[in-house]
Amino acid sequence: MGARRRKPQRRKPERKTEPRGKRGAAPTRVKRGATALVNASRAPREGIGSEGSALGRVTKTVASGLGIRLNRWLAEQGVDSRRHCDAMVLEGSVTVNGATVDEPGYRVQPGDDVRVNGSRVKEVRRLYYAFHKPRGVLCTNDKREKRPRVCDLVDPLTPSRVYPIGRLDEDSEGLLLLTNDGDFAQLVAHPRYGVPKTYYCIVGEPVSMELLARVRKGAFLDGARVAPQNVRVVKRTATGATLEVTIREGRNREVRRMLARHGLGVKRLKRVMVGTLGLRGLKRGELRPLTREERDALVAEART
């Protein structure tokens, strides 16, 4: 009797997976859910510079008739990042009122008919979010990046494209504000408005009172002295400490670099507040719309 023949096994087709950082558009039903979430919240509908805004007046550029730069206007409507909008303009893909415009600095006026490759670009609702950024996630829109990006996590959860206000580096976590309102982003991020940002920093060295006094005096970064608004010890351990550091300038990796100047290596860094807005109720990776009161409080703090 011959050997029993085995039934050939059918091979399962290989599963195609998209590389991280290159995903497709979110399903329509997901976008509808994101829109419903915003509509159900106490989120503002208009931007801080619109005529209907409770914050007062039209922004200086619009009020004076100068309009908004074309590349910025396209980015704020969620077409793409400002860099890619520049490229689209330069290659002649954008028309304004029927005429091709190849200058990214062209000023868009209210009521202009702006089209990209023949399709009209509609003005979108202004959006404002608080996001708890996890460690290991990048604040970049570079499509070549294979590591997880903030936009990979938040784009499916928002009705239209938003971008981070400022940055948290890959190894840092905590509160990150997102918006498509350029005026709001400018007020919160620009050093001249001085909106405070507060961080918890775990350092691997003991912090004496003398060392704490030196940290409060600041350090030289990029040829200029920068000093924190406030530094205090939250917790001490046998091998280190947790510091609460508040700054108003927001230079690149300012907190890490400033502490390093005093021999303090930061093991973990977490942004816990921007202005009076905190992380309460937001777990890592979670996103929620800002209320009108929260947005207006940040604007008022910047303007005063």
Legacy VTK file of the C-alpha trace (Angstrom):
# vtk DataFile Version 3.0
C-alpha trace
ASCII
DATASET POLYDATA
POINTS 304 float
0.000 0.000 0.000
1.498 3.315 -1.055
2.064 6.327 1.167
-0.951 8.499 1.712
-0.772 11.666 -0.332
-1.129 14.926 1.585
-3.702 17.409 0.472
-1.875 20.516 -0.703
-2.489 23.503 1.580
-3.850 26.653 0.072
-1.562 29.604 0.750
-3.204 32.655 2.271
-2.758 35.779 0.191
-0.267 38.188 1.689
-1.821 41.076 3.475
-0.955 44.444 2.003
-0.046 47.016 4.581
0.568 50.684 4.053
3.846 52.038 5.361
3.452 54.322 8.334
3.182 57.954 7.375
1.484 57.179 4.047
-2.151 56.419 4.592
-5.154 57.134 2.487
-8.043 59.463 3.202
-10.382 58.645 6.061
-13.778 57.141 5.107
-16.642 59.601 4.643
-18.542 58.177 7.624
-15.520 58.848 9.864
-15.344 62.466 8.668
-19.083 62.831 9.303
-18.547 61.626 12.854
-15.739 64.173 13.298
-18.030 66.947 12.036
-20.839 65.834 14.345
-18.458 65.904 17.334
-17.482 69.519 16.611
-21.083 70.569 16.016
-22.188 68.998 19.284
-19.470 70.774 21.276
-19.262 74.416 22.348
-16.578 75.015 19.744
-16.517 78.404 17.957
-17.555 78.519 14.320
-15.682 81.628 13.154
-12.001 82.527 13.240
-10.574 85.090 15.639
-10.187 87.610 12.814
-13.661 87.339 11.284
-16.161 90.171 11.418
-18.602 88.043 13.422
-16.029 87.130 16.048
-16.804 88.108 19.619
-13.119 89.022 19.966
-13.632 92.322 18.264
-12.294 93.207 14.886
-11.146 91.948 11.517
-7.441 91.134 11.354
-5.127 93.919 10.273
-4.297 92.424 6.876
-7.923 91.875 5.856
-9.180 95.146 7.339
-6.550 97.141 5.448
-7.445 95.443 2.150
-4.136 93.577 1.909
-5.797 90.177 2.028
-4.112 86.868 2.951
-1.140 85.278 1.194
-2.307 82.659 -1.303
-0.135 79.834 0.051
-1.361 80.449 3.592
-4.994 80.706 2.466
-4.781 77.368 0.633
-3.153 75.679 3.639
-5.846 77.016 5.974
-8.571 75.523 3.755
-6.926 72.111 4.157
-5.580 71.796 0.594
-2.097 70.734 1.770
0.859 71.967 3.799
2.063 75.478 3.018
5.194 74.095 1.352
3.177 71.895 -1.006
0.766 74.764 -1.670
3.786 76.829 -2.721
4.698 74.112 -5.221
1.166 73.954 -6.639
1.125 77.718 -7.136
4.560 77.796 -8.778
3.639 75.026 -11.219
0.538 76.954 -12.365
-2.144 74.718 -10.840
-3.941 77.580 -9.055
-6.250 80.203 -10.544
-7.856 83.216 -8.867
-10.960 84.673 -10.509
-10.155 82.780 -13.716
-6.524 83.908 -14.027
-3.538 81.642 -13.312
-1.479 82.896 -10.370
2.100 81.644 -9.983
3.121 83.853 -7.041
2.637 82.294 -3.551
2.597 85.778 -2.026
-0.449 86.868 -4.029
-3.059 88.316 -1.647
-6.450 86.604 -1.610
-9.374 88.963 -0.959
-12.762 88.002 0.578
-15.026 86.615 -2.152
-12.224 85.589 -4.546
-12.857 82.443 -6.628
-9.804 80.253 -5.980
-9.416 76.970 -7.855
-6.818 74.179 -7.822
-6.656 72.135 -11.040
-10.071 73.533 -11.947
-11.814 72.582 -8.694
-13.044 75.423 -6.533
-11.568 75.650 -3.035
-14.245 76.388 -0.446
-13.539 78.164 2.793
-13.741 75.714 5.688
-14.850 76.183 9.253
-12.137 77.286 11.680
-11.157 74.439 14.000
-9.388 74.409 17.380
-8.293 71.255 19.209
-6.334 70.076 22.240
-4.359 66.881 21.598
-2.361 64.724 24.015
0.685 63.839 21.935
2.305 60.510 22.888
6.055 59.962 22.879
7.509 58.656 19.630
5.216 60.742 17.397
6.562 63.461 15.104
5.148 66.959 14.515
5.839 66.887 10.789
3.778 66.607 7.606
6.655 65.226 5.521
5.084 62.417 3.468
8.463 60.668 3.181
8.572 60.105 6.937
8.013 56.462 7.932
7.681 57.064 11.681
4.247 57.903 13.184
3.218 61.531 12.706
0.671 63.682 14.522
-1.303 64.078 11.301
-1.600 60.278 10.984
-3.382 60.193 14.340
-5.586 63.288 14.083
-6.552 63.614 10.402
-9.228 60.875 10.591
-10.704 62.613 13.661
-11.120 66.119 12.212
-13.540 67.418 9.531
-10.678 69.079 7.619
-6.919 69.389 7.875
-5.420 70.997 11.001
-1.779 71.564 11.919
0.157 71.806 15.210
0.815 75.168 16.855
4.506 74.913 17.620
6.166 71.559 18.143
6.960 68.872 20.655
9.983 66.780 19.720
9.727 63.035 19.167
10.811 62.130 22.714
8.429 64.601 24.378
4.731 64.231 25.114
1.825 66.290 26.348
-0.468 69.119 25.304
-0.363 70.150 21.653
-2.816 72.644 20.171
-4.064 72.105 16.614
-5.866 74.547 14.334
-6.445 75.754 10.776
-6.676 79.401 11.912
-3.382 81.106 11.069
-4.141 84.185 13.186
-4.765 82.043 16.269
-1.601 80.008 15.657
0.431 83.224 15.395
-0.906 84.587 18.688
-0.245 81.393 20.639
3.134 80.465 19.150
5.001 83.718 18.485
7.467 84.693 21.262
6.405 88.342 21.244
2.959 87.417 22.592
4.496 85.411 25.440
1.779 82.795 26.019
3.316 80.622 28.787
3.959 76.916 28.281
4.464 74.702 31.341
6.413 71.422 31.363
7.128 68.609 33.815
10.744 67.475 33.461
12.180 64.352 35.077
15.936 64.804 35.517
18.462 62.159 36.546
20.473 64.296 38.975
19.690 65.675 42.452
18.671 69.349 42.393
20.022 71.457 45.246
18.727 74.902 46.156
21.895 76.451 44.715
21.460 74.621 41.413
17.783 75.600 41.294
18.743 79.262 41.745
21.170 79.015 38.802
18.521 77.376 36.600
16.126 80.241 37.357
18.666 82.711 35.992
18.536 80.959 32.608
21.285 80.227 30.111
22.719 81.401 26.801
21.072 79.735 23.800
21.730 80.725 20.201
23.767 83.724 21.334
21.108 85.173 23.652
20.246 84.701 27.307
16.912 82.979 27.884
15.367 82.537 31.318
12.298 80.584 32.424
9.330 82.446 33.847
9.272 80.003 36.746
11.018 76.823 37.944
10.068 74.758 40.978
10.748 71.274 42.309
7.609 69.114 42.231
9.201 65.928 43.581
12.619 64.799 44.798
14.034 61.269 44.700
17.349 59.752 45.777
18.670 59.913 42.203
16.875 62.865 40.654
13.882 65.181 40.677
10.793 66.311 38.815
10.841 69.999 37.870
7.984 72.218 36.736
9.349 74.694 34.192
7.338 77.534 32.619
8.672 79.422 29.601
7.273 82.167 27.391
9.593 82.110 24.362
9.473 78.589 22.959
12.810 78.243 21.122
13.707 74.892 19.567
14.113 72.319 22.403
14.506 75.262 24.786
13.752 73.445 28.046
16.046 70.488 27.348
18.905 72.720 26.193
18.536 75.195 29.062
18.626 72.456 31.701
21.553 70.762 29.934
23.566 73.984 30.312
23.341 73.407 34.075
24.271 69.728 33.893
20.710 68.396 34.125
19.825 65.674 31.620
16.102 65.392 30.924
14.852 61.801 31.008
11.217 62.634 30.279
9.530 65.861 29.276
5.800 66.506 29.266
3.987 69.737 28.389
1.117 70.040 30.840
-0.249 73.539 30.119
-0.471 76.187 27.402
-1.628 79.439 28.977
-4.428 78.419 31.358
-5.361 75.357 29.303
-4.320 72.007 30.774
-4.341 68.297 29.937
-7.153 67.359 32.317
-9.367 64.594 30.912
-7.152 63.896 27.872
-5.490 60.490 27.682
-2.487 59.885 25.433
-3.522 60.040 21.791
-6.901 61.659 22.557
-8.237 64.760 20.865
-11.031 67.181 21.792
-12.351 70.476 20.384
-11.653 73.632 22.377
-14.692 75.503 23.615
-15.190 79.112 22.604
-14.314 80.168 26.174
-11.016 78.238 26.104
-9.997 79.652 22.736
-10.925 83.210 23.668
-9.034 82.939 26.969
-5.835 82.018 25.106
-6.340 84.902 22.654
-7.002 87.360 25.468
-3.846 86.209 27.275
-1.775 86.735 24.139
-3.234 90.168 23.408
-2.709 91.467 26.935
LINES 1 305
304 0 1 2 3 4 5 6 7 8 9 10 11 12 13 14 15 16 17 18 19 20 21 22 23 24 25 26 27 28 29 30 31 32 33 34 35 36 37 38 39 40 41 42 43 44 45 46 47 48 49 50 51 52 53 54 55 56 57 58 59 60 61 62 63 64 65 66 67 68 69 70 71 72 73 74 75 76 77 78 79 80 81 82 83 84 85 86 87 88 89 90 91 92 93 94 95 96 97 98 99 100 101 102 103 104 105 106 107 108 109 110 111 112 113 114 115 116 117 118 119 120 121 122 123 124 125 126 127 128 129 130 131 132 133 134 135 136 137 138 139 140 141 142 143 144 145 146 147 148 149 150 151 152 153 154 155 156 157 158 159 160 161 162 163 164 165 166 167 168 169 170 171 172 173 174 175 176 177 178 179 180 181 182 183 184 185 186 187 188 189 190 191 192 193 194 195 196 197 198 199 200 201 202 203 204 205 206 207 208 209 210 211 212 213 214 215 216 217 218 219 220 221 222 223 224 225 226 227 228 229 230 231 232 233 234 235 236 237 238 239 240 241 242 243 244 245 246 247 248 249 250 251 252 253 254 255 256 257 258 259 260 261 262 263 264 265 266 267 268 269 270 271 272 273 274 275 276 277 278 279 280 281 282 283 284 285 286 287 288 289 290 291 292 293 294 295 296 297 298 299 300 301 302 303
